Amino acid sequence: MTDTPPVEATASSDATVVGSSPENENHSSVGPTTKNRNGNVVLGTATADGVTGAGTVVARLRPRLRRCYARALQTDPGIAGELTLVVEVGPKGDVLSTNHGPSNAPDQLVLCIVREVSATLFPTADKPGATVTIPMVFLPPG
């Protein structure tokens, strides 16, 4: 399986399908066009305010996000949902806080994703209060 191109930290509406094979990728927020027995994590384009290069870091998170979703699918093969994280990045690139709004993703999945993102080092923040917003959609196998 090959990784898709990096997610850039812009405000566009492009998305990257994570955890699918090249033949069933669809680079839109709709998700895959064919069945996938492993499920998919669709990453929307990360938006950054005060963190240059955050999209590259988000792209590198893909394997860890896939592992979180794969573990959740072992517990419940039908798990699906959406999650948008807002990550506050400190002056040295460390994660100061990770917050999310309402989510229909299961708590175990959200906790794993938050743990993985919180352990990530981002590029140095350009200003105090810098944030990175990471939208995700979890699509079950089928």
VEXLOVO-864440 format. One line per 10 residues: their letters; for each residue x, y, z of N, C-alpha, C, O. Coordinates in Angstrom, 2 decimals, decimal comma, always signed. Layout:
# residues N
A = X Y Z X Y Z X Y Z X Y Z | ... .
END
This chain:
# residues 142
MTDTPPVEAT = +0,84 -1,17 +0,00 +0,00 +0,00 +0,00 +0,89 +1,23 +0,00 +1,86 +1,30 +0,75 | +0,55 +2,19 -0,83 +1,33 +3,41 -0,90 +0,58 +4,53 -0,23 -0,65 +4,53 -0,22 | +1,31 +5,47 +0,32 +0,68 +6,64 +0,94 +0,27 +7,62 -0,13 +0,89 +7,69 -1,20 | -0,77 +8,38 +0,15 -1,22 +9,42 -0,74 -0,34 +10,64 -0,54 +0,41 +10,71 +0,43 | -0,42 +11,62 -1,45 +0,40 +12,82 -1,30 +0,12 +13,52 +0,02 -0,96 +13,37 +0,58 | +1,08 +14,29 +0,53 +0,90 +14,97 +1,81 -0,30 +15,90 +1,81 -0,65 +16,49 +0,79 | -0,91 +16,01 +2,95 -2,00 +16,96 +3,15 -1,36 +18,31 +3,42 -0,56 +18,45 +4,34 | -1,70 +19,29 +2,63 -1,13 +20,63 +2,81 -1,95 +21,42 +3,80 -3,17 +21,23 +3,89 | -1,33 +22,30 +4,52 -2,00 +23,13 +5,51 -2,57 +24,36 +4,83 -1,99 +25,45 +4,89 | -3,71 +24,18 +4,17 -4,38 +25,27 +3,48 -5,85 +25,22 +3,84 -6,29 +24,33 +4,57 .
ASSDATVVGS = -6,59 +26,16 +3,34 -8,01 +26,21 +3,64 -8,86 +25,58 +2,54 -10,08 +25,76 +2,54 | -8,27 +24,83 +1,60 -9,05 +24,22 +0,54 -9,87 +23,07 +1,10 -9,69 +22,67 +2,25 | -10,79 +22,54 +0,28 -11,66 +21,47 +0,75 -11,20 +20,10 +0,29 -11,97 +19,15 +0,37 | -9,98 +19,95 -0,18 -9,47 +18,65 -0,59 -9,38 +17,72 +0,61 -9,30 +18,17 +1,75 | -9,40 +16,44 +0,34 -9,26 +15,46 +1,40 -8,36 +14,34 +0,91 -8,18 +14,15 -0,29 | -7,81 +13,60 +1,85 -6,97 +12,47 +1,52 -7,54 +11,24 +2,16 -7,82 +11,23 +3,36 | -7,74 +10,19 +1,38 -8,24 +8,94 +1,92 -7,04 +8,21 +2,51 -6,04 +7,99 +1,83 | -7,16 +7,82 +3,76 -6,07 +7,16 +4,47 -6,51 +5,75 +4,79 -7,61 +5,54 +5,31 | -5,66 +4,77 +4,48 -5,96 +3,40 +4,81 -6,62 +2,64 +3,69 -7,14 +1,54 +3,91 | -6,61 +3,18 +2,48 -7,19 +2,49 +1,35 -6,10 +2,17 +0,34 -4,99 +2,69 +0,42 .
SPENENHSSV = -6,42 +1,33 -0,60 -5,45 +1,03 -1,64 -5,61 +2,02 -2,77 -6,67 +2,65 -2,89 | -4,57 +2,20 -3,64 -4,64 +3,20 -4,70 -5,84 +3,04 -5,62 -6,37 +4,03 -6,11 | -6,29 +1,79 -5,86 -7,38 +1,62 -6,80 -8,74 +2,04 -6,25 -9,68 +2,19 -7,02 | -8,86 +2,25 -4,94 -10,15 +2,70 -4,42 -10,06 +4,05 -3,73 -10,91 +4,39 -2,90 | -9,05 +4,82 -4,06 -8,95 +6,14 -3,48 -9,77 +7,14 -4,28 -9,85 +7,07 -5,50 | -10,35 +8,06 -3,57 -11,09 +9,15 -4,17 -10,71 +10,37 -3,36 -11,06 +10,47 -2,19 | -10,00 +11,30 -3,96 -9,48 +12,44 -3,22 -10,54 +13,52 -3,07 -10,37 +14,65 -3,53 | -11,63 +13,16 -2,43 -12,68 +14,10 -2,09 -13,18 +13,74 -0,71 -12,80 +12,71 -0,15 | -14,03 +14,56 -0,17 -14,53 +14,29 +1,17 -15,57 +13,18 +1,19 -16,04 +12,80 +2,27 | -15,93 +12,64 +0,04 -16,93 +11,60 -0,04 -16,38 +10,25 +0,40 -17,12 +9,45 +0,97 .
GPTTKNRNGN = -15,10 +9,97 +0,16 -14,49 +8,72 +0,56 -14,30 +7,80 -0,62 -14,36 +8,23 -1,77 | -14,07 +6,51 -0,35 -13,75 +5,56 -1,41 -14,96 +5,28 -2,29 -16,10 +5,42 -1,86 | -14,69 +4,87 -3,52 -15,77 +4,57 -4,45 -16,01 +3,07 -4,56 -17,01 +2,66 -5,16 | -15,13 +2,24 -4,00 -15,31 +0,80 -4,02 -15,21 +0,28 -2,60 -14,78 +0,99 -1,70 | -15,60 -0,97 -2,42 -15,57 -1,56 -1,08 -14,14 -1,72 -0,58 -13,23 -2,00 -1,36 | -13,96 -1,54 +0,71 -12,66 -1,70 +1,35 -12,89 -2,48 +2,63 -13,64 -2,03 +3,49 | -12,25 -3,64 +2,77 -12,49 -4,48 +3,94 -11,80 -3,97 +5,19 -12,07 -4,48 +6,28 | -10,91 -2,98 +5,07 -10,17 -2,48 +6,23 -10,70 -1,16 +6,78 -10,20 -0,69 +7,80 | -11,68 -0,57 +6,15 -12,16 +0,74 +6,57 -11,22 +1,84 +6,10 -10,12 +1,56 +5,64 | -11,66 +3,05 +6,21 -10,87 +4,20 +5,77 -10,91 +5,32 +6,78 -11,90 +5,50 +7,49 .
VVLGTATADG = -9,83 +6,07 +6,83 -9,78 +7,33 +7,56 -9,61 +8,39 +6,48 -8,60 +8,40 +5,78 | -10,59 +9,28 +6,35 -10,49 +10,36 +5,37 -10,05 +11,60 +6,13 -10,76 +12,10 +7,00 | -8,87 +12,10 +5,77 -8,36 +13,33 +6,39 -8,75 +14,50 +5,50 -8,38 +14,55 +4,33 | -9,49 +15,45 +6,06 -9,72 +16,69 +5,36 -8,43 +17,49 +5,39 -7,51 +17,16 +6,13 | -8,36 +18,53 +4,61 -7,16 +19,35 +4,59 -6,98 +20,06 +5,92 -7,87 +20,76 +6,40 | -5,82 +19,87 +6,51 -5,50 +20,53 +7,78 -5,37 +22,03 +7,53 -4,77 +22,46 +6,54 | -5,94 +22,82 +8,43 -5,77 +24,26 +8,34 -4,91 +24,71 +9,51 -5,10 +24,26 +10,64 | -3,99 +25,60 +9,22 -3,06 +26,04 +10,25 -3,12 +27,55 +10,40 -3,18 +28,28 +9,41 | -3,11 +28,00 +11,63 -3,05 +29,43 +11,93 -1,81 +29,64 +12,79 -1,83 +29,43 +14,00 | -0,74 +30,07 +12,15 +0,49 +30,36 +12,88 +1,46 +29,20 +12,96 +2,40 +29,24 +13,75 .
VTGAGTVVAR = +1,24 +28,14 +12,15 +2,15 +26,99 +12,13 +2,45 +26,65 +10,68 +1,67 +25,95 +10,03 | +3,57 +27,13 +10,18 +3,96 +26,85 +8,80 +4,43 +25,41 +8,70 +5,22 +24,95 +9,53 | +3,96 +24,69 +7,68 +4,40 +23,31 +7,47 +3,63 +22,27 +8,27 +4,07 +21,12 +8,34 | +2,53 +22,64 +8,87 +1,77 +21,69 +9,69 +1,18 +20,56 +8,86 +1,02 +19,45 +9,36 | +0,85 +20,82 +7,60 +0,27 +19,79 +6,73 +1,17 +18,59 +6,57 +0,69 +17,45 +6,51 | +2,46 +18,81 +6,51 +3,41 +17,71 +6,39 +3,39 +16,85 +7,64 +3,45 +15,63 +7,55 | +3,30 +17,48 +8,80 +3,24 +16,75 +10,06 +1,95 +15,93 +10,13 +1,97 +14,78 +10,56 | +0,85 +16,51 +9,72 -0,43 +15,81 +9,72 -0,35 +14,59 +8,80 -0,84 +13,52 +9,14 | +0,26 +14,76 +7,64 +0,41 +13,63 +6,72 +1,21 +12,50 +7,36 +0,91 +11,33 +7,13 | +2,21 +12,84 +8,15 +3,03 +11,82 +8,83 +2,27 +11,11 +9,94 +2,69 +10,05 +10,40 .
LRPRLRRCYA = +1,17 +11,70 +10,38 +0,33 +11,07 +11,41 -0,50 +9,92 +10,86 -1,02 +9,10 +11,62 | -0,64 +9,85 +9,54 -1,54 +8,88 +8,93 -1,39 +7,45 +9,46 -2,40 +6,84 +9,83 | -0,18 +6,90 +9,53 -0,08 +5,51 +10,02 -0,61 +5,34 +11,44 -1,22 +4,33 +11,76 | -0,37 +6,32 +12,29 -0,85 +6,22 +13,67 -2,37 +6,33 +13,74 -3,00 +5,65 +14,54 | -2,95 +7,19 +12,90 -4,41 +7,32 +12,86 -5,04 +6,04 +12,34 -6,08 +5,61 +12,83 | -4,41 +5,43 +11,34 -4,89 +4,16 +10,81 -4,88 +3,08 +11,89 -5,83 +2,31 +12,01 | -3,80 +3,04 +12,68 -3,71 +2,04 +13,75 -4,82 +2,24 +14,78 -5,42 +1,27 +15,25 | -5,09 +3,49 +15,14 -6,19 +3,76 +16,08 -7,51 +3,23 +15,53 -8,27 +2,58 +16,25 | -7,78 +3,50 +14,28 -9,04 +3,08 +13,68 -9,09 +1,55 +13,56 -10,13 +0,95 +13,80 | -7,97 +0,94 +13,18 -7,94 -0,52 +13,06 -8,23 -1,19 +14,40 -8,96 -2,18 +14,46 .
RALQTDPGIA = -7,68 -0,64 +15,48 -7,95 -1,19 +16,82 -9,43 -1,04 +17,18 -10,03 -1,95 +17,75 | -9,99 +0,11 +16,86 -11,41 +0,34 +17,15 -12,29 -0,62 +16,34 -13,31 -1,10 +16,84 | -11,90 -0,90 +15,09 -12,67 -1,81 +14,25 -12,63 -3,24 +14,78 -13,56 -4,01 +14,54 | -11,57 -3,61 +15,48 -11,50 -4,95 +16,07 -12,56 -5,12 +17,15 -13,10 -6,21 +17,33 | -12,84 -4,05 +17,86 -13,86 -4,08 +18,91 -15,26 -4,04 +18,31 -16,16 -4,76 +18,75 | -15,43 -3,18 +17,30 -16,73 -3,00 +16,65 -16,51 -2,77 +15,17 -16,16 -1,65 +14,78 | -16,71 -3,78 +14,32 -16,42 -3,67 +12,89 -17,24 -2,61 +12,16 -16,90 -2,26 +11,02 | -18,28 -2,08 +12,76 -19,10 -1,07 +12,10 -18,82 +0,35 +12,53 -19,55 +1,27 +12,16 | -17,76 +0,55 +13,31 -17,47 +1,89 +13,83 -17,28 +2,89 +12,69 -16,54 +2,63 +11,74 | -17,95 +4,01 +12,81 -17,84 +5,10 +11,84 -18,03 +6,40 +12,60 -18,50 +6,40 +13,74 .
GELTLVVEVG = -17,66 +7,50 +11,98 -17,89 +8,78 +12,62 -17,03 +9,88 +12,06 -16,25 +9,67 +11,13 | -17,18 +11,04 +12,63 -16,41 +12,22 +12,24 -15,79 +12,84 +13,47 -16,33 +12,75 +14,58 | -14,65 +13,47 +13,27 -13,94 +14,12 +14,36 -13,12 +15,26 +13,78 -12,44 +15,09 +12,77 | -13,19 +16,42 +14,41 -12,33 +17,53 +14,05 -11,57 +17,95 +15,30 -12,16 +18,35 +16,30 | -10,23 +17,85 +15,22 -9,38 +18,25 +16,33 -8,84 +19,64 +16,09 -8,50 +20,01 +14,97 | -8,76 +20,41 +17,15 -8,08 +21,71 +17,13 -6,90 +21,57 +18,08 -7,07 +21,38 +19,28 | -5,71 +21,68 +17,51 -4,48 +21,47 +18,25 -3,81 +22,81 +18,49 -3,52 +23,53 +17,54 | -3,55 +23,15 +19,75 -2,81 +24,37 +20,07 -1,33 +24,00 +20,12 -0,92 +23,10 +20,86 | -0,53 +24,72 +19,32 +0,89 +24,42 +19,20 +1,71 +25,49 +19,92 +1,50 +26,69 +19,73 | +2,64 +25,02 +20,75 +3,49 +25,93 +21,51 +4,64 +26,50 +20,70 +4,85 +26,11 +19,55 .
PKGDVLSTNH = +5,39 +27,41 +21,30 +6,47 +28,09 +20,58 +7,57 +27,16 +20,07 +8,26 +27,49 +19,11 | +7,73 +26,00 +20,70 +8,75 +25,05 +20,26 +8,17 +23,91 +19,43 +8,88 +22,95 +19,12 | +6,89 +24,01 +19,06 +6,24 +22,98 +18,24 +5,54 +21,90 +19,04 +4,93 +21,00 +18,46 | +5,62 +21,99 +20,36 +4,95 +20,99 +21,19 +3,45 +21,25 +21,23 +2,99 +22,37 +21,03 | +2,70 +20,19 +21,48 +1,24 +20,31 +21,56 +0,87 +20,76 +22,97 +1,13 +20,05 +23,94 | +0,27 +21,93 +23,08 -0,15 +22,46 +24,38 -1,51 +21,92 +24,78 -1,74 +21,64 +25,96 | -2,40 +21,77 +23,80 -3,73 +21,22 +24,08 -4,32 +20,67 +22,79 -3,95 +21,07 +21,69 | -5,23 +19,73 +22,96 -5,96 +19,15 +21,84 -7,42 +19,13 +22,23 -7,80 +18,51 +23,22 | -8,25 +19,80 +21,46 -9,67 +19,89 +21,74 -10,46 +19,45 +20,52 -9,97 +19,48 +19,40 | -11,69 +19,03 +20,77 -12,58 +18,70 +19,67 -13,99 +19,09 +20,04 -14,37 +19,14 +21,21 .
GPSNAPDQLV = -14,76 +19,37 +19,01 -16,16 +19,69 +19,20 -16,97 +18,41 +19,28 -16,41 +17,33 +19,49 | -18,27 +18,52 +19,10 -19,11 +17,32 +19,10 -18,61 +16,32 +18,06 -18,24 +16,70 +16,95 | -18,61 +15,06 +18,42 -18,16 +14,01 +17,51 -19,05 +12,81 +17,67 -19,48 +12,48 +18,78 | -19,34 +12,14 +16,56 -20,10 +10,90 +16,65 -19,17 +9,69 +16,58 -19,64 +8,55 +16,47 | -17,85 +9,93 +16,63 -16,88 +8,83 +16,70 -16,89 +8,27 +18,12 -17,06 +9,02 +19,08 | -16,70 +6,97 +18,28 -16,69 +6,36 +19,62 -15,57 +6,92 +20,49 -14,50 +7,29 +20,00 | -15,83 +6,97 +21,78 -14,85 +7,53 +22,73 -13,48 +6,86 +22,64 -12,46 +7,55 +22,67 | -13,44 +5,52 +22,53 -12,14 +4,84 +22,46 -11,33 +5,29 +21,26 -10,11 +5,40 +21,35 | -11,99 +5,54 +20,14 -11,30 +6,01 +18,94 -10,82 +7,44 +19,14 -9,68 +7,77 +18,80 | -11,67 +8,29 +19,68 -11,29 +9,69 +19,92 -10,11 +9,77 +20,88 -9,17 +10,53 +20,65 .
LCIVREVSAT = -10,14 +8,98 +21,96 -9,03 +9,00 +22,91 -7,72 +8,57 +22,28 -6,68 +9,17 +22,55 | -7,75 +7,56 +21,44 -6,53 +7,10 +20,76 -6,00 +8,18 +19,81 -4,80 +8,45 +19,79 | -6,88 +8,79 +19,04 -6,47 +9,84 +18,10 -5,88 +11,02 +18,87 -4,83 +11,54 +18,50 | -6,54 +11,45 +19,94 -6,04 +12,57 +20,75 -4,67 +12,24 +21,33 -3,77 +13,08 +21,33 | -4,51 +11,02 +21,82 -3,22 +10,60 +22,39 -2,11 +10,67 +21,33 -1,02 +11,16 +21,62 | -2,38 +10,18 +20,14 -1,37 +10,18 +19,07 -1,03 +11,60 +18,62 +0,14 +11,92 +18,43 | -2,04 +12,44 +18,45 -1,78 +13,82 +18,01 -1,07 +14,59 +19,11 -0,19 +15,40 +18,82 | -1,42 +14,36 +20,36 -0,79 +15,07 +21,48 +0,69 +14,75 +21,60 +1,46 +15,57 +22,10 | +1,10 +13,57 +21,16 +2,50 +13,16 +21,23 +3,32 +13,63 +20,03 +4,50 +13,30 +19,92 | +2,71 +14,40 +19,15 +3,36 +14,85 +17,91 +4,07 +16,17 +18,12 +3,61 +17,03 +18,88 .
LFPTADKPGA = +5,19 +16,33 +17,45 +5,91 +17,61 +17,46 +5,65 +18,31 +16,13 +5,97 +17,77 +15,07 | +5,09 +19,50 +16,18 +4,82 +20,31 +15,01 +5,97 +21,28 +14,77 +6,83 +21,43 +15,64 | +6,01 +21,94 +13,61 +7,01 +22,98 +13,41 +6,82 +24,10 +14,44 +5,75 +24,25 +15,02 | +7,85 +24,85 +14,65 +7,80 +25,97 +15,58 +6,65 +26,90 +15,23 +6,46 +27,27 +14,07 | +5,88 +27,29 +16,25 +4,75 +28,20 +16,03 +5,26 +29,58 +15,66 +6,25 +30,07 +16,20 | +4,56 +30,20 +14,71 +4,92 +31,55 +14,25 +4,41 +32,64 +15,18 +4,86 +33,78 +15,11 | +3,45 +32,28 +16,06 +2,84 +33,27 +16,94 +2,23 +32,57 +18,14 +1,98 +31,37 +18,09 | +1,99 +33,29 +19,21 +1,30 +32,69 +20,36 -0,12 +32,30 +19,96 -0,75 +32,97 +19,15 | -0,62 +31,23 +20,54 -1,98 +30,79 +20,24 -2,12 +30,12 +18,88 -3,23 +30,04 +18,35 | -1,02 +29,63 +18,31 -1,07 +28,98 +17,00 -1,88 +27,69 +17,09 -1,80 +26,97 +18,08 .
TVTIPMVFLP = -2,66 +27,41 +16,06 -3,50 +26,22 +16,05 -3,42 +25,49 +14,71 -3,10 +26,07 +13,67 | -3,70 +24,21 +14,79 -3,85 +23,37 +13,60 -5,18 +22,65 +13,76 -5,44 +22,04 +14,80 | -6,03 +22,72 +12,74 -7,32 +22,05 +12,76 -7,26 +20,87 +11,81 -6,88 +21,01 +10,64 | -7,64 +19,69 +12,32 -7,52 +18,45 +11,55 -8,89 +17,76 +11,49 -9,32 +17,15 +12,47 | -9,59 +17,87 +10,34 -10,87 +17,16 +10,20 -10,65 +15,72 +9,73 -9,81 +15,46 +8,87 | -11,42 +14,79 +10,29 -11,32 +13,37 +9,95 -12,69 +12,75 +9,84 -13,62 +13,13 +10,55 | -12,81 +11,77 +8,93 -14,03 +10,97 +8,81 -13,58 +9,51 +8,83 -12,64 +9,14 +8,14 | -14,26 +8,70 +9,62 -13,94 +7,28 +9,75 -15,04 +6,48 +9,05 -16,21 +6,52 +9,45 | -14,65 +5,76 +8,00 -15,60 +5,01 +7,20 -15,39 +3,51 +7,41 -14,29 +3,01 +7,21 | -16,42 +2,79 +7,81 -16,26 +1,37 +8,11 -16,02 +0,55 +6,84 -16,27 +1,03 +5,73 .
PG = -15,54 -0,67 +7,01 -15,35 -1,54 +5,86 -16,68 -1,81 +5,15 -17,75 -1,74 +5,76 | -16,60 -2,11 +3,87 -17,82 -2,48 +3,17 -18,02 -1,81 +1,89 -19,03 -2,05 +1,22 .
END
